[in-house]
Amino acid sequence: MLAQSLTRSRSGGHQNNPVKIIMNNRERIDAYFQACSVGTANDIADHFTADAIVYDTNHKPVQGAATIGAFWNEIRDRWQQAHWYVDTCISEGDVAAIEWTMTGISGEGEFTVRGSEHYRFEAGLIAEIRQYWTFNRTALNTALVEFPYSARAIYHAAK
């Protein structure tokens, strides 16, 4: 994987007092998923270019680092204890593809959603995500039909 860099301030964000943080694509995605799981909107936004865009099979594009950060905080708040995990990652140059698992709690109980994303990076930050997954309000547990996730240790366990 190609090493990427990010210049951030000690208090977060792209401001004065920069500190050089070196991350490869996988580390950037892992840190972004951790921020989605427990961070603030600003923590999430720090992983994106200012004009980044997230395309998705279930909703209109979300554009701008600050808007993306606020969007993921709203999603986490909607699904109690929502947590995202990177299961697999393939990266080359300024692009990466991952498989992921998201677990959470709805009014009906615990659920697990699985999907795939494709990333494009600019100067070490996420510039674009193309998300592929299925959202079904009446059956939140979604994944590939009959895929043996539990038989493969690389996949996060379903709830």
LUMPALUM-75453 format. One record per residue (C-alpha): residue number from 1; residue in three letters; x, y, z. Coordinates in steps of 0.05 Angstrom, whole numbers. Last residue first. Layout:
<atoms>
<atom num="NUM" residu="ala" X="X" Y="Y" Z="Z"/>
...
</atoms>
This chain:
<atoms>
<atom num="159" residu="lys" X="-502" Y="-195" Z="318"/>
<atom num="158" residu="ala" X="-459" Y="-219" Z="260"/>
<atom num="157" residu="ala" X="-386" Y="-234" Z="271"/>
<atom num="156" residu="his" X="-335" Y="-190" Z="236"/>
<atom num="155" residu="tyr" X="-308" Y="-224" Z="174"/>
<atom num="154" residu="ile" X="-235" Y="-245" Z="168"/>
<atom num="153" residu="ala" X="-247" Y="-310" Z="207"/>
<atom num="152" residu="arg" X="-286" Y="-343" Z="150"/>
<atom num="151" residu="ala" X="-339" Y="-394" Z="168"/>
<atom num="150" residu="ser" X="-384" Y="-342" Z="199"/>
<atom num="149" residu="tyr" X="-388" Y="-303" Z="133"/>
<atom num="148" residu="pro" X="-409" Y="-364" Z="93"/>
<atom num="147" residu="phe" X="-447" Y="-327" Z="36"/>
<atom num="146" residu="glu" X="-519" Y="-353" Z="34"/>
<atom num="145" residu="val" X="-547" Y="-288" Z="3"/>
<atom num="144" residu="leu" X="-495" Y="-233" Z="6"/>
<atom num="143" residu="ala" X="-512" Y="-189" Z="66"/>
<atom num="142" residu="thr" X="-570" Y="-153" Z="98"/>
<atom num="141" residu="asn" X="-598" Y="-156" Z="168"/>
<atom num="140" residu="leu" X="-644" Y="-95" Z="170"/>
<atom num="139" residu="ala" X="-706" Y="-132" Z="147"/>
<atom num="138" residu="thr" X="-766" Y="-85" Z="146"/>
<atom num="137" residu="arg" X="-726" Y="-21" Z="134"/>
<atom num="136" residu="asn" X="-686" Y="-54" Z="77"/>
<atom num="135" residu="phe" X="-620" Y="-21" Z="60"/>
<atom num="134" residu="thr" X="-575" Y="-57" Z="10"/>
<atom num="133" residu="trp" X="-501" Y="-45" Z="0"/>
<atom num="132" residu="tyr" X="-453" Y="-13" Z="-50"/>
<atom num="131" residu="gln" X="-417" Y="50" Z="-29"/>
<atom num="130" residu="arg" X="-376" Y="93" Z="-77"/>
<atom num="129" residu="ile" X="-329" Y="136" Z="-36"/>
<atom num="128" residu="glu" X="-293" Y="198" Z="-62"/>
<atom num="127" residu="ala" X="-238" Y="246" Z="-41"/>
<atom num="126" residu="ile" X="-212" Y="209" Z="21"/>
<atom num="125" residu="leu" X="-148" Y="241" Z="44"/>
<atom num="124" residu="gly" X="-76" Y="221" Z="30"/>
<atom num="123" residu="ala" X="-62" Y="277" Z="-20"/>
<atom num="122" residu="glu" X="-123" Y="256" Z="-60"/>
<atom num="121" residu="phe" X="-155" Y="187" Z="-47"/>
<atom num="120" residu="arg" X="-208" Y="148" Z="-86"/>
<atom num="119" residu="tyr" X="-247" Y="95" Z="-49"/>
<atom num="118" residu="his" X="-291" Y="36" Z="-69"/>
<atom num="117" residu="glu" X="-340" Y="8" Z="-18"/>
<atom num="116" residu="ser" X="-371" Y="-59" Z="-4"/>
<atom num="115" residu="gly" X="-429" Y="-80" Z="41"/>
<atom num="114" residu="arg" X="-453" Y="-117" Z="102"/>
<atom num="113" residu="val" X="-509" Y="-101" Z="151"/>
<atom num="112" residu="thr" X="-517" Y="-133" Z="220"/>
<atom num="111" residu="phe" X="-575" Y="-127" Z="268"/>
<atom num="110" residu="glu" X="-591" Y="-125" Z="342"/>
<atom num="109" residu="gly" X="-662" Y="-115" Z="366"/>
<atom num="108" residu="glu" X="-730" Y="-97" Z="336"/>
<atom num="107" residu="gly" X="-728" Y="-24" Z="356"/>
<atom num="106" residu="ser" X="-659" Y="-21" Z="323"/>
<atom num="105" residu="ile" X="-591" Y="-40" Z="349"/>
<atom num="104" residu="gly" X="-526" Y="-36" Z="311"/>
<atom num="103" residu="thr" X="-473" Y="-74" Z="272"/>
<atom num="102" residu="met" X="-439" Y="-51" Z="208"/>
<atom num="101" residu="thr" X="-394" Y="-98" Z="169"/>
<atom num="100" residu="trp" X="-347" Y="-79" Z="113"/>
<atom num="99" residu="glu" X="-316" Y="-103" Z="48"/>
<atom num="98" residu="ile" X="-263" Y="-56" Z="20"/>
<atom num="97" residu="ala" X="-236" Y="-28" Z="-45"/>
<atom num="96" residu="ala" X="-178" Y="21" Z="-50"/>
<atom num="95" residu="val" X="-153" Y="75" Z="-97"/>
<atom num="94" residu="asp" X="-95" Y="125" Z="-96"/>
<atom num="93" residu="gly" X="-40" Y="75" Z="-109"/>
<atom num="92" residu="glu" X="-65" Y="4" Z="-100"/>
<atom num="91" residu="ser" X="-108" Y="-20" Z="-43"/>
<atom num="90" residu="ile" X="-147" Y="-83" Z="-27"/>
<atom num="89" residu="cys" X="-183" Y="-83" Z="39"/>
<atom num="88" residu="thr" X="-222" Y="-136" Z="77"/>
<atom num="87" residu="asp" X="-267" Y="-136" Z="139"/>
<atom num="86" residu="val" X="-267" Y="-62" Z="156"/>
<atom num="85" residu="tyr" X="-313" Y="-53" Z="216"/>
<atom num="84" residu="trp" X="-369" Y="-3" Z="230"/>
<atom num="83" residu="his" X="-404" Y="6" Z="297"/>
<atom num="82" residu="ala" X="-475" Y="29" Z="310"/>
<atom num="81" residu="gln" X="-489" Y="30" Z="386"/>
<atom num="80" residu="gln" X="-560" Y="52" Z="373"/>
<atom num="79" residu="trp" X="-578" Y="60" Z="300"/>
<atom num="78" residu="arg" X="-606" Y="130" Z="291"/>
<atom num="77" residu="asp" X="-549" Y="164" Z="329"/>
<atom num="76" residu="arg" X="-497" Y="128" Z="286"/>
<atom num="75" residu="ile" X="-534" Y="151" Z="222"/>
<atom num="74" residu="glu" X="-537" Y="223" Z="248"/>
<atom num="73" residu="asn" X="-463" Y="223" Z="264"/>
<atom num="72" residu="trp" X="-450" Y="196" Z="194"/>
<atom num="71" residu="phe" X="-487" Y="254" Z="162"/>
<atom num="70" residu="ala" X="-452" Y="307" Z="206"/>
<atom num="69" residu="gly" X="-384" Y="282" Z="183"/>
<atom num="68" residu="ile" X="-405" Y="278" Z="110"/>
<atom num="67" residu="thr" X="-432" Y="350" Z="113"/>
<atom num="66" residu="ala" X="-367" Y="375" Z="143"/>
<atom num="65" residu="ala" X="-325" Y="339" Z="90"/>
<atom num="64" residu="gly" X="-367" Y="363" Z="31"/>
<atom num="63" residu="gln" X="-416" Y="323" Z="-10"/>
<atom num="62" residu="val" X="-468" Y="269" Z="7"/>
<atom num="61" residu="pro" X="-496" Y="235" Z="-55"/>
<atom num="60" residu="lys" X="-569" Y="216" Z="-55"/>
<atom num="59" residu="his" X="-590" Y="154" Z="-17"/>
<atom num="58" residu="asn" X="-592" Y="78" Z="-20"/>
<atom num="57" residu="thr" X="-540" Y="57" Z="-73"/>
<atom num="56" residu="asp" X="-490" Y="107" Z="-46"/>
<atom num="55" residu="tyr" X="-443" Y="161" Z="-71"/>
<atom num="54" residu="val" X="-400" Y="197" Z="-20"/>
<atom num="53" residu="ile" X="-367" Y="262" Z="-43"/>
<atom num="52" residu="ala" X="-305" Y="300" Z="-21"/>
<atom num="51" residu="asp" X="-302" Y="375" Z="-30"/>
<atom num="50" residu="ala" X="-260" Y="392" Z="32"/>
<atom num="49" residu="thr" X="-218" Y="329" Z="25"/>
<atom num="48" residu="phe" X="-238" Y="277" Z="75"/>
<atom num="47" residu="his" X="-209" Y="242" Z="137"/>
<atom num="46" residu="asp" X="-216" Y="303" Z="182"/>
<atom num="45" residu="ala" X="-292" Y="303" Z="168"/>
<atom num="44" residu="ile" X="-301" Y="241" Z="212"/>
<atom num="43" residu="asp" X="-266" Y="272" Z="272"/>
<atom num="42" residu="asn" X="-304" Y="337" Z="259"/>
<atom num="41" residu="ala" X="-371" Y="300" Z="262"/>
<atom num="40" residu="thr" X="-349" Y="271" Z="328"/>
<atom num="39" residu="gly" X="-319" Y="203" Z="338"/>
<atom num="38" residu="val" X="-344" Y="135" Z="363"/>
<atom num="37" residu="ser" X="-365" Y="90" Z="305"/>
<atom num="36" residu="cys" X="-356" Y="138" Z="247"/>
<atom num="35" residu="ala" X="-288" Y="159" Z="276"/>
<atom num="34" residu="gln" X="-268" Y="86" Z="280"/>
<atom num="33" residu="phe" X="-290" Y="76" Z="207"/>
<atom num="32" residu="tyr" X="-248" Y="137" Z="186"/>
<atom num="31" residu="ala" X="-187" Y="110" Z="224"/>
<atom num="30" residu="asp" X="-195" Y="42" Z="191"/>
<atom num="29" residu="ile" X="-202" Y="76" Z="122"/>
<atom num="28" residu="arg" X="-140" Y="119" Z="134"/>
<atom num="27" residu="glu" X="-100" Y="59" Z="160"/>
<atom num="26" residu="arg" X="-120" Y="19" Z="98"/>
<atom num="25" residu="asn" X="-99" Y="76" Z="51"/>
<atom num="24" residu="asn" X="-31" Y="86" Z="84"/>
<atom num="23" residu="met" X="-26" Y="136" Z="139"/>
<atom num="22" residu="ile" X="29" Y="187" Z="157"/>
<atom num="21" residu="ile" X="10" Y="242" Z="206"/>
<atom num="20" residu="lys" X="48" Y="308" Z="201"/>
<atom num="19" residu="val" X="29" Y="357" Z="256"/>
<atom num="18" residu="pro" X="7" Y="426" Z="234"/>
<atom num="17" residu="asn" X="4" Y="485" Z="281"/>
<atom num="16" residu="asn" X="-47" Y="524" Z="240"/>
<atom num="15" residu="gln" X="-111" Y="491" Z="212"/>
<atom num="14" residu="his" X="-134" Y="428" Z="176"/>
<atom num="13" residu="gly" X="-178" Y="396" Z="228"/>
<atom num="12" residu="gly" X="-160" Y="369" Z="296"/>
<atom num="11" residu="ser" X="-134" Y="404" Z="359"/>
<atom num="10" residu="arg" X="-61" Y="387" Z="345"/>
<atom num="9" residu="ser" X="-70" Y="414" Z="275"/>
<atom num="8" residu="arg" X="-72" Y="367" Z="217"/>
<atom num="7" residu="thr" X="-26" Y="351" Z="158"/>
<atom num="6" residu="leu" X="-44" Y="284" Z="126"/>
<atom num="5" residu="ser" X="1" Y="236" Z="91"/>
<atom num="4" residu="gln" X="-7" Y="174" Z="47"/>
<atom num="3" residu="ala" X="37" Y="112" Z="45"/>
<atom num="2" residu="leu" X="22" Y="70" Z="-16"/>
<atom num="1" residu="met" X="0" Y="0" Z="0"/>
</atoms>
